């Protein structure tokens, strides 16, 4: 059974920073991609960033210059560094892990990020 656990969310003022962590059980090398998605109230879930064996991709013009994704293979963990946070970044952030076999995908329970003064 694969477990995906997010942590690091919380309440932060506009302009602040947070680092989210996504820990996957087992060898992170067995996943072709581990990424971050977010869902704001009343909106669809959107992709934020993906980390693969070949590199990483930040999705969305609104976060490209502020967010970055990295991984620590020894810790089986992927991080999402979020800087210069804005109120519109408020959402539940989910981690997604896709195994090399493609299916099934695994989701964490989500971590709430609230940007407010």
C-alpha positions, 0 to 999 in steps of 0.5 A: 500500500502506497501512502502519500502524506503532505505537510507544511501548510498553514496561515501566512500573510501576503508576501510570505513563504511556505514550503510544503512537503510530500512524503511517499512511502517506498522508493520514490524512484518507482514513481515516474512523476510526483507533483503538486495540485491545488484546489481553491473553493468553488474551483477545479483542481489545477496542476501546480508543479511536477517533478520527474526523473528528467526534471521539473515543470512549474505550471501556470503563469501566476506561479512560475516566478514564485514557486519551485519544486525539488526532491530529496530522493534519500528522503522519498520527499518532494517539496514545493517552495512557495514565495511571495504568496498571494491571497489567490494562492489560498487552496488545499494543496494535494500531492500526486504520485504516479507509478512507473506502471502508470496506474493507480495514481496516489493522492494525499489527503491535502494540506490547507494553505491560507494567505491572508492578512 
